[in-house]
């Protein structure tokens, strides 16, 4: 089976929040520079700014879902999950806002293994469902 990669759908409001958070940290850094903080404090502040910025950018750029050789690989920034496709029991539509490797509330909840679940938001839901060989479960709206 050929490797198939699906990008995450991105909600505009979430993109705005993430960019806004980055801007707030950046403004705080420049305010700290204006206050004349010691060089060591500014360096620590800058390091935190870079870490937060790298996490936000990597999450926006690298949240995707790959189907390859019987495995679903979920990537969100520095985090990775490997789910054997033969362990997927059910796929449901959901809009649950819980933390997950998804950049949209238009999500799929994947139930797999021994009671495990993960929520993702592929932009091409139909293509994704076809790639994993599952149909959307009809009673999965929010349960």
N, C-alpha and C positions, 0 to 999 in steps of 0.2 A: 504494500500500500504506500502510495506517495505521501510525503509529509504535507500536511495541510495546516496552515497558520491562519488564525482568526484574530483580528484586532478587537479590542474592547470598544464598545460604544461609549461615547463620552457625553455626559449631560453638561450643557452649557453652564448651569448654575454651579455644578461641582468644579468645573474648570475655573470659574470666577472665584470661588472660595480658595482654591489652591493657589492661584496667582495672587489673590489678595493677601493670603497668609505670608507668601514670599515677600510681597511689597511691605507689609507691616514690619517684618524682621529687618529688611533692608533700611527702612526709614529709622527704625530704632538704632541700627548700627551708625548711621550718619548723625543721629542725635547724640550718640555716645561720643563720636569723634568731636562734635561741636562742643561738648562739655569738657573736653581735654582730659579724658580718662588716661591713666598710665598705659604705656605701650603694651605691657603684659595683659592687661584687662582687654584692651582693644584686640590684641591677637587672639585671645580666647573667644571673644565675641565673634570675631571674623571666622574662626574655625567652626563655631556653632552655626553661623549663617551659611557657610559653605556646605556643611553636613545636611542642614535642613533643605537647602536649595537642591542639593544632589538627590536627596530622597524624593522630593516633590517632582523634579524633572524626570528622574528615572521611572517613577510610578506612571507619569503621564506618557512617556515615550515607550516604556517597555511592559505595559500590561497587555498580554496576549495569551492565546490558548492554542496549543499545537497538538494535533492528532498525528501520531507516528508509531508504527509497529505495535499496535494494540495498546498504546498508552496515551492518556490525555495529560499533557504537561501544561500546567497553569503557572504563568509568570506574572508577577506584579512587582516592579522595581527589583529589589534585591531578594525577594521571596520566591520560592519555587515549591510546587506540589506535583507529585507524579501519581496518577490514578490509573490503575489497570482498567481498561474499558470493559473487560469481562466482569468487573466487580460493580459496575454501575447498575443499580437496580431500578432507578426511576429519575426522570427529569421533569421538573415542574416550573411553570412560570411563577414569578414572585416579584413583589416590589418592596420586600423587606429592606429596611435601611441599615441592618446590622453590618458591621465591618466585614468586608470581603474583598477579594481581588477583582473588583468590578468598578468601573468608572461611570456607571449609570445605574439608576434604580430599575431599569427595564432588564430584569435578570432571569437567569435560569438557576434553579436550585438543583444540584446534582446529589442524589443520595447514593452512597456506595459503601462497600465493606460492611463492617459491623456497626451500623448506626451512624456513620460519618456523613457529613454533608459539606458542600462548598457552593458558594453562589458566584456566578460569573455573568458577564454581560457581553457576549459576542455581538458585534454589529450585524453579522450575517447569521441570524439564528437558524434559519432553515438549512443553510449550508453546513453549519456546525452540527445540527441534529443528524443530518444525513451522514456526515463524516464519522460520527460515533455510533451510528446505526440504531438510534433511539428516536422514538416519537415523543412528543410532549404529552405528559400525563394529563388527562382531562380534568382531574379534580385537585389540581395543585395550585389553585389561585393564591392562597395565602396561608394554607394550613400547616 
